Amino acid sequence: MHYASFDPDGPAMGGGLFGLDIDARSAAVQVIPVAWEATASYGRGTRHGPDAVLRASGQLDLADPDFGEAWRQGIGLLDLGDRIARWGAEIDHDALAVIHSGGEHPDLAARVDHMAESVHAIVEAEARRVLHEGRIPAVLGGDHSTPVGLHRAVCEAFPGVGFLHIDAHADLRVAYLGFQYSHASIFHNTMGLPGAGRLVGVGWRDLGAAERERIAQDDRILPFFDEDIGRELAAGGAWVDLCTRIVDALPAQVHISVDIDGLDPVLCPSTGTPVPGGLSFRDLQVLLRHLAQQRQVVGFDLVEVNPGRWPLVEHARDGIDAIVGARVLYKLAGCALSSRRSG
């Protein structure tokens, strides 16, 4: 892949992700945008996340201190047309009726799940193609239900793959408000897949009683709860030591799933379900650097970025959420690419 005319220190003039004007299907990292938020049950707007991250990505300086010039290997945002967005608009009325009733319309919830399965089929087909070509697939959501198809493809390609799940929530509910494919059920669905290995959660801090019981009974799930991280650091522990333990708990091949609300909500105030606590951006950097040095990252997803708005800024379009989302996406791509070189 050649970038003879691209100046990484200049203004981002290309229309692609991070200002790169490339064929996304030739990129080493291929990002699948999924503008879907049907089951978002509190704040909505994450269907606009992929477009907002794309816009913000041109603001990044691409010489990353952790992973170097990852852009040189190609990071592309695939063009899937408007099918997913259209389906989301078509089903939105039914989804909101279920949500506003507290889950009292199982027939409508079933219709939403049926449409969601069509979304997952598109994502799975794209992810399989990317994996078959020896490249790295990623999903940019949308709500946290959007990576289902990617998780299926990764589990099929890499049996025993581990999942590093950075989130305020465990997302282990069997269903939520009657939706089988709820944003709150992604890892219930993923852990039921053939080929799914260990789930290591980081930053979890808002869980239901049934989720905590399941975690206690399932030795495939290892949580690093936010409250435990906080207590250990307050007692003089080092984040770098915690990162070593997190990575040691994962198998050789890893998929990273980042819900932006796993970070401190100062960094993502517009996300649908912000929760006090969470990781700093620097915490995430250190963890990803450790992971890249010791494991192979075979795929990743970034979800729940809601563009928001800059307060008190006239004509502003997107807020800090999109800026942070773009930087997290570049870190994830760099981590995955670096892990291939070192692995």
N, C-alpha and C positions, 0 to 999 in steps of 0.2 A: 504494500500500500504506500503510495507516494504522496507527499505533502509539500512539493517543491514551492508552491505559491502561498503556503499557509504560514503566517507569522504568529506564533503562540503568545508573543508579547504585544501584539497589536490588537485593534478592536475586532470583535467577533463579527465578521461580515457574512460568513456562511449561514445557511438556514438550518443546519443540522444541530444535533446535540453538542454542546460546548463550542459552538461556532464552526464545527467541522463540516465541510461540504463534501461528503463521501457517500458512497452507496452503502446503506446500512446493512445490506445482506452480505457484504464482504468484510464487515467489521469483526474483530476478534470477540468483542462483547456486543451482543445484540439485545437491545432493550425492547420489550413488548409493552406498549402502552395500553392500559385497560381502564378506560373512563367509565367505571361502573361503581355505584354506591347504593344499590337498591335497598340493602338491609341496614344502612347507617341509621342508628336508632336515637341519636342525640343531635349533635351538630352535623349538618350536611354541607356538601361542597367539594368533597374529595374527588368527585368525577372530573373536576377542573384541575386536579393536581398534575397530571402528565403535561398538559399544555403550559401550566405555570412554571414547572421545573424546566421545561424546554426553554422558555423565555429567559428565565433566570440564569441558565447554564452559560450563557454568553458572557456573564460577568466574572467568571472564574479565571484566575491565573492558573495555568495548567502545569507548572513545574511543581509538583507535589513533594513536600519534604519527606513524606513517608514512602511513596511508591514511584517517585520520579515522573517521567513523561509518559504516563499510561496512554495518552491520546494517540501516540505514534502507532500503537497496535490497532487502533480503530475502535471507537465506541459509537454505536449507531442506534438511533431510535427508529424502529420499524414503522412503516405506514400500513396500517390494517384497514384503512378506510374509516367510514363512520358507522359501521354496523353495530358495534357495541354501544356506542353513544345513542344510536336510534333505539335499540332494544331497551336501554335504560330509561329513555324518555317514555317509551310505550308502556313499560311496566310500573312506572313511578307511582301512578295513582293507586294501583293495587297494593304496592308495597307500603305506601303511607297509610292506607286504610288499615292494614294489619298492624302497623306500628302504633297508630293513634288509638286503636282499640285494645292495645295490650295483648295482641295475639289471638283475637277472637274470631278470625276468619281463616280457618285452615285451608279452605278451597283457594283463596287468594294467595296464601303463602305457598301453596303447591304450585300455582302458576308462576310465581316469582322464582321458585327453585328450578322449575322446568326451563325458564329463560336463562337462568344462571348456568345451567348445565350446557346450554349452547355456547355461552361465553367461555366456559372452561374448556370445551372441545376445541375452540379456536386457539386458545392459549397453549393447550397441550400439543396440538399439531405443530405450531410454530416452534415450541421448545424442543420437540423431538427432532425437527429438521436441524435446528441450531446444534444440538448435541451430536447428531449424526455427522455433521460437518466438522466436528472437533472444536467447536467454538463454545463460548460461555453464554447461556441464556439468562435473562433477567426479566422481571416484571416491575413495571412502574404503575402503581394503582393511584387512584381508586381505593375502595375500602379493603379491609384485610381478607375478604373472601376471594379477591381477584387472583391470588397465586395458586389456586387449587390445581389447575391444569399443569402449571410448571412443576409443582411438587410431584404430581403423578409421573411426569416425564423423567424427572431426576431420580425418583425412587426406582423406576424401571431400568434406567441406564446404570445406576450405581447402587445395587442392593446393599443395604446396611448403612446407607448415607446418614450422617448425623445432621441435626438441625440446630443451629445457633439462633435462638429466638429472642431478640431484643424488643421489649414491649412493656408497657405499664400493666398489661393484662395477660393472662395465660392463654386465653382463647381456646379453652378446653371444654366448653359447654356442648352438650350433645346437640342442642338446638337452642335458638334464642328467638322469642316471640313467634315460635312456630316455623322459623326458617331453618331448613337443614343446612343451607349454605350461608349461614350468617357470618358476619365479620367476627363474631364472638365464638365461632365454632371451627375456625380454620385448622387448628391443631388437633381437635378431635377427629376431623376428617383425615388429616395428614397421617396421624399416628395409626389409623386403621388401614393404611395402604400397605400392600406387600412390598417389602424392600425398605420400609422406613426403619431407621435405626434409632439412636438415642436423641432425645430432645433435651437441650440444655437452655434453660430460660435465664435471662439476665434483666434485672430491673423490674420484674413483676412486683406489683404492689396493690392491685385492686382485683381481688379474686372472690368468687363465691365459695360457699362451704363445700358444695359438691366437687368443685375443682380442687380444693385443698385436700379433700379426702382421696380423690383419684391420684393426685400427686404422691400422697403418702403410701398408696398401695401399688404404684406402678414403678418398678425399679428402672424402667427405660427413661423416666423423666427425672431430671436433676435440676432443681431450681436454685438460682442465686437471687433470693428475694431482695428487693430494694432495702427493706428494713434490716436485713442481716448484713448487707454490704455497708449500710450506714453505721451500724453498731461496730463492725470490725474496723472501719476506717477511723471512727471516733476514738477507739481504744488504741490507736497508734499503728494499725495495720497499714499495709501499702497496697495501692490499687494494682501495681505491677505484679505483686504476689497473687492477688485474686485472679488476675488475667491468666497467669500460669495455670492455676487450678481449673479455670473455665476451659481453657484449651485442652488441658490434659484429659478432661472428661469427654472430649469429642473423639469420634473415630477418625480415620485417616482422610476421609473425604467428607466435606461439609457443605451444606447449603445455608446461607445466611438469610434470615427473614427479619427485616427491620420495620417495625411500626414506629413512625416518627414520634408517637407519644411515649416511647421508651426513653426519650430524652427529657431533660428538664423542660417543663412547659414554657419557660421563658424563651426557648428556642422555637417553639411550635405552638403559639397561643391560640391559633385558629383551628387546630386539629379537632376532630369530632368529639373525643372524650379525653381531654387533658386531665392529668392527675399530678398533684404535687409530688416532688421527688424526682428520681430519674437520673440518667447519665448526663454528664457534661459532654460537650463536643470533644474535649481533650480526652475524656475517659474512653469515648468511642475510638478515637485515633489509636490510643495505646492498645486497646483490645484487638483491633483489626491488624495492627502491625504484628502483634504476637501470633495471631492466627495465621497470617500469610507466611510467617517464618517456619511454621511447624505442621501445617495441614494444607491439603489441596481444596480450594474453594471451587465447586463445580457449578454453582448457580447462586443467584441471590434475588431478593425482592425488596422493594421499598414502597411502603403503602401509607395511606392516611394523611398525605400531605394536602392540606386545605390552603389554597393560596392566601386567604385573608386580605387585609388592606393595611397600608401604612397609615397610622393615625395622624391626623392633622396635616396630611400632605395632599395638596390639591392635584387632581388628575393622576394620582398614583393608581397602579393597576393591581400589583401583587405585593404582599407583605413579606416579613422576614421568613415566614414558613417556606416559601418557594426558594429563597436564597439558601436557607439551611438545607432544604431538600436537595438542591442541585449539588451542594458540596458533599453531602452524605452519599449521593449517587456516585460522584467521582471517586470518593474514597473506597466505596464498595467495588467499583470496577478496577481500581488500582490494586486493591487487596487480592481480588480474584486473579488478575493477570500476574501479579508478583508471586502468588502461591504456585502458579504453574511453572514459573522459571526456577523457583527454589525447590519444588517438590519432585 
